[in-house]
Amino acid sequence: MTEGPTDTALPHGMRVRLDRGVRVLDDGRALVGGAPPRLIHLSPAARGVLGGRRALTVADPTSRVLARILLDAGAAHPEYEPPDAVPPPTAVTVVVPVKDRTRPLARLLAALSARTSPVGEVIVVDDGSTDPGAIAAVAAEHSARVLRHERSRGPAAARNTGLAAARTSFVAFLDSDVVPEPGWLAPLLAAFADPAVALAAPRIVALPPIEGWLGRYEAVRSSLDLGPDPALIVPRTRVAYVPSAALLVRTAAVGAGFDEAMHVAEDVDLVLRLHAAGWRLRYVPAARVAHDHRTALGPWWRRKAFYGSGAAPLALRHPGSVPPMVLSPWAATVGAALLVARPWAAGVALVASAVATERLARRLDRLARPRAVAARLVALAAAGAVGQTVDAVTRHYWPVAAAAALCSRRARRRVLVVAAVSAVVDWVRHRRRDPRARPGLPGYAAARTLDDIAYGSGLWWGALRHRTLAPLLPSGPGKSASRPSGLLRKRVRETSLPAESAVPDPS
C-alpha cells in the first residue's frame, strides 16, 4: 500500500452536485448530510459559489477548495468531469481470476470484447484449474493473456498476480461470474478525473434470468448490490465497503494489492487500508455489472455465512472499523427502550432525546432556529437507532435473541414481533429496487430471515474461531472521517452530528 495522494487539486471545469440526502438550512448558510453525517457552515464566499443551487463548477481557487471539501465529506458527488482529465480505456488492464469456470469465463470475455472500448489488455489468471488447456483456449479465442498458478492460492492472490503483470495506470478486477453492462467502464474512469481517487466500484446487479423466490430476493437485496445512489466509500457509513467482484483501481495507489492471507473480506480490508492512507474511494452506480447470483438454497446460505465470518479478521486488523452497531449513549437508550417496550421505557427514551436535542442545539447556535434543526436531526438519528436495534436482534445477535425467546414467553413475543415488522419494512423498502424482479412478501420474508441467520451464524463462528469478541461489540459514533482543508477552515466549519448510520455487512 502506498502513501496517500500527493495531488488533490480538482481539475478546472469539474462539476459536482450535492447528494440528494443533503439538506440546505438557513437560506444556504449551512448544509447537513454527508458520510458520516455532519453540519457544514458556509461562509459568504462559499454561499456565493453555490448561489442557491445544488451544484457547482470548479472555476477558481474558492470553488476548487469548496468542491474538495464537499466531495471529501460525502456531501457531494462528481457530476461532470472535463474530458481531458478522464483516463482513456486503453489505460486499463482487466484482470480476471478464475478456477475451472470455463463457461462463465467465455461469457465474460465475450461481453468485454463486444461492449467496451478497447482496453489496454485482458489478463486471465488461472488459479489452479484442473483443465488449464480449456481456460487457455477460451482466453486465446478472445485475445487475452493467461497467467497460471499451478495450485490454487485463492482469488486475492490471483488478482495480485494479474496486478503485478499489468503495464497500465489502472486495473479493473472482474470475477469470472460477472458480465459488465454496456457503457460500464466510462463512469468508473470518470471518477479518476479526481487525482485523489484510488478506487471506483460499479453497482452489482442480478444477471438474468431472475427465477425463483431466492433469485427474486437476491435481485433486490443482494449483499453485493449497494443501491442506486452514488456515495463516498467510508467505514461505518451507508457504503462502508465495495465487493471485489468488480473494481477499478489506480495501480500506483494499491501497491501489491490484496492481502493474500485473507480468504474472506479481502475487499473490505483493501478499502479500509486505502481509506486509512488518505485515498478517496467512490461508489459509482451509473456503472453497472451483472453478477450470476447463487440461488440454490445450500450454496446461497453457506455464502452468506462465509461473508459473516469475515468480520472477525477485519475487526482484529482494523479495530473499530466494522462494528455490528454504531450508537451514541442516548441512541443506545432509545434502542433499549424499544426492546423493553414498557411505558416507563418510552419516557426514558423521550428524556434522553430531549437532552440530546438541547446539547446539539447549543452547538448549532449560529443557525436561526437551532432547536428546531436539532430536534429534526435527533429524530432522524433515533429512527436510525431503532433500525440498528432491529437488525441486531434479527441478524448480528440472533443467537442471544433465540436463547431469550426459549427462556421467556414475553421475550419470544417481542422477538417475533420485531422479526415480522423488520421483514415487512425491509420488503417495502427494497421490493422495487430491480424492476425485473417482483418478490412477494412471504418469499422475501423467508429469504431475509435465512439471510440474517446465515450472516449471524458466520459472525459468531468467526468470533469463536479467532477467539475474539471484537466483531460482536457495538461502537460509539466517533469522529468525522474528514475535515476541511486549512485554506477554508475559517470559512467552512463542520460539526459532527449524532445521526446513526446503518453499518453494512462486509462481504
C-alpha positions as CSV (number, residue, x, y, z in Angstrom):
1,M,0.0,0.0,0.0
2,T,1.4,3.4,-1.0
3,E,1.1,6.7,0.8
4,G,-1.9,8.9,0.2
5,P,-2.3,11.2,-2.8
6,T,0.2,14.0,-3.3
7,D,-2.1,15.8,-5.6
8,T,-5.7,16.6,-4.5
9,A,-6.5,19.6,-6.8
10,L,-9.7,19.1,-8.8
11,P,-9.4,19.9,-12.5
12,H,-10.8,23.1,-13.9
13,G,-14.3,22.7,-15.2
14,M,-15.2,19.7,-12.9
15,R,-18.8,19.9,-11.8
16,V,-20.1,18.4,-8.5
17,R,-23.7,18.1,-7.2
18,L,-24.9,17.8,-3.7
19,D,-26.0,14.4,-2.5
20,R,-29.8,14.1,-2.7
21,G,-29.9,13.5,1.1
22,V,-28.1,16.7,1.9
23,R,-30.4,19.4,3.4
24,V,-29.8,23.1,2.9
25,L,-30.5,25.1,6.1
26,D,-30.9,28.8,7.0
27,D,-31.2,30.1,3.4
28,G,-28.0,28.4,2.3
29,R,-25.9,29.2,5.4
30,A,-25.4,25.6,6.3
31,L,-25.6,22.1,4.9
32,V,-26.4,18.9,6.7
33,G,-25.6,15.4,5.4
34,G,-22.6,13.5,4.2
35,A,-20.8,10.3,5.2
36,P,-20.7,10.3,8.2
37,P,-23.4,13.0,8.7
38,R,-22.2,16.4,9.7
39,L,-23.3,20.1,9.7
40,I,-21.2,22.3,7.3
41,H,-21.4,26.0,7.9
42,L,-20.8,28.0,4.7
43,S,-19.1,31.4,4.6
44,P,-20.5,34.2,2.5
45,A,-17.9,33.4,-0.2
46,A,-18.9,29.7,-0.2
47,R,-22.5,30.6,-0.4
48,G,-21.8,32.8,-3.3
49,V,-20.1,29.9,-5.1
50,L,-23.2,27.7,-4.6
51,G,-25.6,30.6,-5.4
52,G,-28.6,28.8,-4.0
53,R,-28.0,25.9,-6.4
54,R,-27.2,22.3,-5.6
55,A,-24.3,22.1,-7.9
56,L,-21.1,24.0,-8.5
57,T,-18.3,24.0,-11.2
58,V,-14.6,24.4,-10.3
59,A,-13.7,27.7,-11.8
60,D,-11.4,29.4,-9.3
61,P,-9.5,28.7,-6.0
62,T,-12.5,29.1,-3.8
63,S,-14.8,26.8,-5.8
64,R,-12.0,24.3,-6.1
65,V,-11.5,24.1,-2.3
66,L,-15.2,24.1,-1.6
67,A,-15.8,21.3,-4.1
68,R,-12.9,19.3,-2.5
69,I,-14.5,19.7,0.9
70,L,-17.9,18.7,-0.2
71,L,-16.6,15.7,-2.0
72,D,-14.4,14.6,0.9
73,A,-17.4,15.0,3.3
74,G,-19.6,12.7,1.1
75,A,-21.9,15.7,0.8
76,A,-21.5,15.9,-3.0
77,H,-20.6,13.7,-5.9
78,P,-18.9,14.3,-9.3
79,E,-21.5,15.0,-12.0
80,Y,-19.2,16.1,-14.8
81,E,-15.5,15.8,-15.5
82,P,-13.6,17.6,-18.2
83,P,-12.9,15.0,-20.9
84,D,-9.2,15.8,-21.0
85,A,-8.9,14.8,-17.3
86,V,-10.5,11.4,-17.7
87,P,-8.2,8.5,-18.4
88,P,-8.8,6.6,-21.7
89,P,-9.9,2.9,-21.7
90,T,-6.5,2.0,-23.1
91,A,-5.1,2.9,-19.7
92,V,-6.9,0.0,-18.2
93,T,-5.9,-3.7,-17.8
94,V,-8.7,-6.1,-17.0
95,V,-7.7,-8.9,-14.6
96,V,-10.0,-11.9,-14.3
97,P,-9.2,-14.5,-11.6
98,V,-10.7,-17.9,-12.5
99,K,-10.7,-21.5,-11.4
100,D,-12.4,-24.2,-13.5
101,R,-15.3,-21.9,-14.6
102,T,-14.8,-22.1,-18.3
103,R,-18.3,-21.2,-19.5
104,P,-18.7,-18.1,-17.2
105,L,-15.2,-17.0,-18.3
106,A,-16.2,-17.3,-22.0
107,R,-19.3,-15.3,-21.3
108,L,-17.4,-12.5,-19.6
109,L,-14.7,-12.3,-22.2
110,A,-17.2,-12.2,-25.0
111,A,-19.0,-9.3,-23.2
112,L,-15.7,-7.4,-22.8
113,S,-15.0,-7.8,-26.5
114,A,-18.5,-6.7,-27.6
115,R,-19.3,-3.9,-25.1
116,T,-16.3,-1.8,-24.2
117,S,-13.9,0.5,-25.9
118,P,-10.6,-1.4,-26.4
119,V,-8.8,-1.7,-23.1
120,G,-5.1,-1.9,-22.8
121,E,-5.1,-5.7,-22.1
122,V,-7.1,-8.5,-20.6
123,I,-5.2,-10.9,-18.3
124,V,-6.8,-14.2,-17.2
125,V,-5.2,-15.6,-14.1
126,D,-5.8,-19.4,-13.9
127,D,-5.8,-20.2,-10.2
128,G,-5.0,-23.9,-10.4
129,S,-7.8,-25.1,-12.7
130,T,-7.9,-28.9,-13.3
131,D,-8.1,-28.3,-17.0
132,P,-5.7,-25.5,-17.8
133,G,-6.0,-26.2,-21.5
134,A,-9.7,-25.3,-21.6
135,I,-9.0,-22.0,-19.8
136,A,-6.2,-21.2,-22.2
137,A,-8.4,-22.0,-25.2
138,V,-11.1,-19.6,-24.1
139,A,-8.6,-16.8,-23.3
140,A,-6.9,-17.3,-26.7
141,E,-10.3,-17.0,-28.5
142,H,-10.7,-13.5,-27.1
143,S,-7.0,-12.4,-27.3
144,A,-6.5,-12.5,-23.5
145,R,-3.2,-13.2,-21.9
146,V,-3.1,-16.2,-19.4
147,L,-1.1,-16.5,-16.2
148,R,-1.3,-19.6,-14.2
149,H,-0.9,-20.8,-10.6
150,E,-0.1,-24.4,-10.6
151,R,-2.0,-24.8,-7.3
152,S,-4.9,-22.7,-6.1
153,R,-3.8,-19.8,-4.0
154,G,-7.2,-18.0,-3.7
155,P,-8.8,-15.1,-5.5
156,A,-6.8,-12.4,-3.7
157,A,-3.5,-14.0,-4.8
158,A,-4.8,-14.4,-8.4
159,R,-5.8,-10.8,-8.6
160,N,-2.4,-9.7,-7.3
161,T,-0.7,-11.8,-9.9
162,G,-2.6,-10.0,-12.6
163,L,-2.0,-6.7,-10.9
164,A,1.8,-7.3,-10.8
165,A,1.8,-8.1,-14.6
166,A,-0.3,-5.1,-15.6
167,R,1.5,-2.4,-17.5
168,T,-1.2,0.3,-17.3
169,S,-2.1,3.0,-14.9
170,F,-5.4,1.4,-14.0
171,V,-6.5,-2.2,-13.3
172,A,-10.1,-3.4,-13.4
173,F,-10.8,-6.6,-11.4
174,L,-13.7,-8.6,-12.8
175,D,-14.7,-12.0,-11.3
176,S,-15.5,-14.7,-13.9
177,D,-19.2,-14.8,-12.8
178,V,-19.9,-11.2,-13.8
179,V,-21.0,-9.6,-17.1
180,P,-20.4,-5.9,-17.5
181,E,-23.4,-4.0,-19.0
182,P,-22.9,-1.7,-22.0
183,G,-21.1,1.5,-21.0
184,W,-19.8,0.2,-17.6
185,L,-16.3,1.4,-17.9
186,A,-16.7,5.1,-18.8
187,P,-18.4,6.2,-15.5
188,L,-15.7,4.5,-13.5
189,L,-12.9,6.1,-15.4
190,A,-14.6,9.5,-15.0
191,A,-14.2,9.1,-11.2
192,F,-10.4,9.2,-11.7
193,A,-10.5,12.8,-13.0
194,D,-10.1,13.4,-9.3
195,P,-6.4,12.7,-8.7
196,A,-7.1,11.7,-5.1
197,V,-9.3,8.8,-6.1
198,A,-7.7,5.3,-5.8
199,L,-10.7,3.1,-6.3
200,A,-14.1,3.2,-8.0
201,A,-16.7,0.5,-7.9
202,P,-19.8,-0.1,-10.0
203,R,-23.2,-1.2,-8.9
204,I,-23.6,-5.0,-8.9
205,V,-27.0,-6.1,-10.2
206,A,-28.5,-9.5,-10.9
207,L,-27.7,-11.3,-14.1
208,P,-30.8,-12.6,-15.9
209,P,-32.8,-14.7,-15.9
210,I,-34.2,-13.9,-12.4
211,E,-36.1,-17.0,-11.3
212,G,-37.4,-18.5,-8.0
213,W,-38.0,-16.9,-4.7
214,L,-34.3,-16.7,-3.8
215,G,-33.5,-15.3,-7.2
216,R,-36.1,-12.5,-6.8
217,Y,-34.8,-11.8,-3.3
218,E,-31.2,-11.6,-4.4
219,A,-32.2,-9.3,-7.3
220,V,-33.4,-6.6,-4.8
221,R,-31.4,-7.4,-1.7
222,S,-28.0,-8.9,-2.7
223,S,-25.1,-8.2,-0.3
224,L,-23.2,-7.1,-3.4
225,D,-25.8,-4.5,-4.6
226,L,-25.2,-1.2,-2.7
227,G,-28.1,0.6,-4.2
228,P,-28.8,3.2,-6.8
229,D,-27.3,6.3,-5.1
230,P,-23.6,7.3,-5.5
231,A,-21.5,7.5,-2.4
232,L,-18.1,8.2,-1.0
233,I,-16.9,4.9,0.5
234,V,-16.2,5.5,4.1
235,P,-16.0,3.0,7.0
236,R,-19.1,2.8,9.3
237,T,-21.4,4.6,6.8
238,R,-24.1,3.6,4.3
239,V,-21.4,2.4,1.8
240,A,-18.6,1.2,4.0
241,Y,-17.2,-1.3,1.6
242,V,-17.5,-2.5,-2.0
243,P,-17.2,-6.1,-3.3
244,S,-14.2,-7.2,-5.3
245,A,-16.5,-8.9,-7.9
246,A,-15.9,-5.7,-9.9
247,L,-13.5,-2.9,-9.1
248,L,-11.3,-0.3,-10.9
249,V,-8.2,0.8,-9.1
250,R,-5.3,3.2,-9.6
251,T,-2.3,1.0,-9.9
252,A,0.1,3.4,-8.2
253,A,-2.2,3.6,-5.2
254,V,-2.9,-0.1,-4.3
255,G,0.7,-1.2,-4.2
256,A,0.8,-5.0,-4.0
257,G,-2.9,-5.2,-3.8
258,F,-5.0,-7.5,-1.7
259,D,-3.8,-9.3,1.4
260,E,-3.4,-12.9,0.3
261,A,-3.6,-14.2,3.8
262,M,-7.3,-13.2,3.8
263,H,-9.6,-15.6,2.1
264,V,-12.8,-13.7,3.0
265,A,-13.4,-9.9,3.2
266,E,-10.1,-9.2,1.4
267,D,-12.0,-6.5,-0.5
268,V,-13.2,-4.8,2.7
269,D,-9.6,-4.9,4.0
270,L,-8.3,-3.2,0.9
271,V,-10.9,-0.5,1.2
272,L,-10.0,0.1,4.9
273,R,-6.3,0.3,4.1
274,L,-6.8,2.8,1.2
275,H,-9.1,4.9,3.3
276,A,-6.6,5.0,6.2
277,A,-3.8,6.1,3.8
278,G,-5.9,9.1,2.8
279,W,-7.1,8.0,-0.6
280,R,-10.7,8.8,-1.8
281,L,-12.9,5.9,-2.8
282,R,-16.1,6.2,-4.9
283,Y,-19.2,4.1,-5.5
284,V,-20.5,4.8,-9.0
285,P,-23.9,3.1,-9.6
286,A,-24.1,4.7,-13.1
287,A,-21.6,1.9,-14.0
288,R,-23.4,-1.5,-13.8
289,V,-22.0,-5.0,-13.7
290,A,-24.3,-8.0,-13.6
291,H,-23.5,-10.9,-11.3
292,D,-24.6,-14.5,-11.5
293,H,-26.1,-14.7,-8.0
294,R,-26.3,-18.0,-6.2
295,T,-29.9,-19.1,-5.9
296,A,-29.6,-22.7,-4.8
297,L,-30.5,-22.7,-1.1
298,G,-27.5,-24.6,0.3
299,P,-24.7,-22.8,-1.6
300,W,-26.5,-19.5,-1.1
301,W,-26.8,-19.9,2.7
302,R,-23.2,-21.0,3.0
303,R,-22.0,-18.0,1.1
304,K,-24.0,-15.7,3.4
305,A,-22.4,-17.4,6.4
306,F,-19.0,-17.1,4.8
307,Y,-19.5,-13.3,4.5
308,G,-20.3,-13.1,8.2
309,S,-17.1,-15.0,9.1
310,G,-15.0,-12.2,7.6
311,A,-16.0,-9.7,10.4
312,A,-13.6,-11.2,12.9
313,P,-10.3,-10.9,11.0
314,L,-11.4,-7.4,9.9
315,A,-12.1,-6.4,13.5
316,L,-8.7,-7.6,14.6
317,R,-6.8,-5.9,11.7
318,H,-8.9,-2.7,11.8
319,P,-10.2,-2.1,15.3
320,G,-13.5,-0.3,15.4
321,S,-14.0,-0.2,11.7
322,V,-16.7,-2.9,11.3
323,P,-18.8,-2.9,14.5
324,P,-22.3,-4.5,14.3
325,M,-23.8,-1.3,15.7
326,V,-22.8,2.4,15.8
327,L,-24.7,4.1,18.6
328,S,-24.1,7.1,20.9
329,P,-25.2,6.6,24.5
330,W,-28.5,8.4,24.1
331,A,-29.3,6.4,20.9
332,A,-28.5,3.2,22.7
333,T,-31.0,4.2,25.3
334,V,-33.6,4.7,22.6
335,G,-32.8,1.2,21.2
336,A,-33.0,-0.4,24.6
337,A,-36.4,1.3,25.2
338,L,-37.7,-0.4,22.0
339,L,-36.7,-3.8,23.4
340,V,-38.1,-3.2,26.9
341,A,-41.4,-1.9,25.4
342,R,-42.8,-0.5,28.6
343,P,-44.4,2.9,29.2
344,W,-41.6,4.0,31.6
345,A,-39.0,3.0,29.0
346,A,-40.6,5.3,26.4
347,G,-40.4,8.1,28.9
348,V,-36.7,7.4,29.4
349,A,-36.2,7.5,25.6
350,L,-38.0,10.8,25.4
351,V,-35.9,12.3,28.1
352,A,-32.7,11.1,26.5
353,S,-33.8,12.5,23.2
354,A,-34.6,15.9,24.7
355,V,-31.2,16.1,26.4
356,A,-29.5,15.2,23.1
357,T,-31.6,17.8,21.3
358,E,-30.6,20.5,23.8
359,R,-26.9,19.6,23.7
360,L,-26.9,19.6,19.9
361,A,-28.8,22.9,19.7
362,R,-26.0,24.6,21.7
363,R,-23.6,23.5,19.0
364,L,-25.8,25.0,16.3
365,D,-26.1,28.4,17.9
366,R,-25.2,30.1,14.6
367,L,-28.4,28.9,13.0
368,A,-31.6,30.9,13.1
369,R,-33.6,28.1,14.7
370,P,-31.1,25.8,16.3
371,R,-33.6,23.8,18.5
372,A,-35.9,23.0,15.6
373,V,-32.9,21.8,13.5
374,A,-31.5,19.8,16.4
375,A,-34.9,18.2,17.1
376,R,-35.2,17.1,13.4
377,L,-31.7,15.7,13.4
378,V,-32.2,13.8,16.7
379,A,-35.5,12.4,15.4
380,L,-33.7,11.1,12.3
381,A,-30.9,9.7,14.5
382,A,-33.5,8.0,16.7
383,A,-35.0,6.3,13.7
384,G,-31.6,5.1,12.7
385,A,-31.0,3.7,16.2
386,V,-34.3,1.8,16.1
387,G,-33.3,0.3,12.7
388,Q,-29.9,-0.8,14.0
389,T,-31.5,-2.3,17.1
390,V,-34.0,-4.3,15.0
391,D,-31.1,-5.5,12.8
392,A,-29.1,-6.5,15.8
393,V,-31.9,-8.6,17.2
394,T,-32.7,-10.5,13.9
395,R,-29.1,-10.6,12.5
396,H,-26.0,-9.9,14.5
397,Y,-27.3,-11.1,17.8
398,W,-29.9,-13.6,16.8
399,P,-28.4,-16.4,18.9
400,V,-28.9,-14.3,22.0
401,A,-32.4,-13.3,20.9
402,A,-33.2,-17.0,20.3
403,A,-31.9,-18.0,23.7
404,A,-34.0,-15.3,25.3
405,A,-37.1,-16.4,23.4
406,L,-36.6,-20.0,24.6
407,C,-36.5,-18.9,28.2
408,S,-39.2,-16.2,28.3
409,R,-42.7,-16.0,26.7
410,R,-42.5,-12.2,26.8
411,A,-39.1,-12.2,25.1
412,R,-40.5,-14.7,22.5
413,R,-43.4,-12.4,21.6
414,R,-41.1,-9.4,21.2
415,V,-38.6,-11.2,19.1
416,L,-41.3,-12.5,16.8
417,V,-42.9,-9.0,16.5
418,V,-39.5,-7.4,15.8
419,A,-38.7,-10.0,13.2
420,A,-42.1,-9.7,11.5
421,V,-42.0,-5.9,11.4
422,S,-38.4,-5.9,10.2
423,A,-39.2,-8.2,7.3
424,V,-42.2,-6.2,6.2
425,V,-40.4,-2.8,6.4
426,D,-37.4,-4.3,4.5
427,W,-39.7,-5.7,1.8
428,V,-41.4,-2.3,1.3
429,R,-38.1,-0.5,1.1
430,H,-36.4,-2.9,-1.4
431,R,-39.1,-4.7,-3.4
432,R,-38.9,-2.2,-6.3
433,R,-35.1,-1.9,-6.4
434,D,-34.9,-4.1,-9.6
435,P,-37.9,-3.7,-11.9
436,R,-37.2,-7.1,-13.4
437,A,-38.0,-8.8,-10.0
438,R,-41.2,-8.5,-8.0
439,P,-40.6,-10.6,-4.8
440,G,-43.7,-11.4,-2.9
441,L,-43.8,-10.8,0.9
442,P,-43.8,-14.4,2.0
443,G,-40.8,-15.5,-0.1
444,Y,-39.0,-12.3,0.7
445,A,-39.5,-12.6,4.4
446,A,-38.4,-16.2,4.4
447,A,-35.2,-15.3,2.4
448,R,-34.5,-12.3,4.6
449,T,-34.8,-14.5,7.8
450,L,-32.5,-17.1,6.4
451,D,-30.1,-14.4,5.3
452,D,-30.0,-12.9,8.8
453,I,-29.5,-16.3,10.4
454,A,-26.7,-17.2,8.0
455,Y,-24.8,-14.0,8.4
456,G,-25.2,-14.0,12.2
457,S,-24.0,-17.7,12.3
458,G,-20.9,-16.8,10.3
459,L,-20.3,-13.8,12.5
460,W,-20.3,-15.8,15.7
461,W,-18.4,-18.7,14.2
462,G,-15.7,-16.2,13.1
463,A,-15.5,-14.7,16.5
464,L,-15.2,-18.2,18.1
465,R,-12.6,-19.3,15.6
466,H,-10.4,-16.2,16.1
467,R,-11.1,-16.2,19.8
468,T,-12.2,-12.6,19.9
469,L,-15.3,-10.6,20.9
470,A,-14.3,-7.7,18.7
471,P,-16.8,-8.2,15.9
472,L,-19.6,-8.5,18.4
473,L,-19.0,-5.3,20.3
474,P,-21.0,-2.1,19.4
475,S,-19.2,1.2,19.0
476,G,-19.8,4.9,19.5
477,P,-20.1,7.2,16.5
478,G,-16.5,8.5,16.8
479,K,-15.2,11.5,14.9
480,S,-15.9,12.7,11.4
481,A,-14.0,10.9,8.7
482,S,-12.7,14.0,7.1
483,R,-12.1,17.7,8.0
484,P,-11.9,20.9,6.0
485,S,-8.6,21.8,4.4
486,G,-6.6,24.6,6.1
487,L,-7.4,27.0,3.3
488,L,-11.1,27.3,4.1
489,R,-11.1,26.2,7.8
490,K,-12.1,29.7,8.8
491,R,-14.7,29.9,6.2
492,V,-16.2,26.4,6.3
493,R,-16.7,24.7,9.6
494,E,-18.0,21.3,10.4
495,T,-20.0,20.0,13.3
496,S,-20.3,16.2,13.8
497,L,-23.9,15.1,14.3
498,P,-25.4,12.3,16.4
499,A,-27.1,10.7,13.4
500,E,-26.6,7.0,13.5
501,S,-25.6,5.3,10.3
502,A,-26.5,1.7,9.5
503,V,-23.3,-0.4,9.2
504,P,-23.4,-2.6,6.1
505,D,-22.2,-6.2,6.4
506,P,-18.7,-6.6,4.9
507,S,-18.7,-9.2,2.2
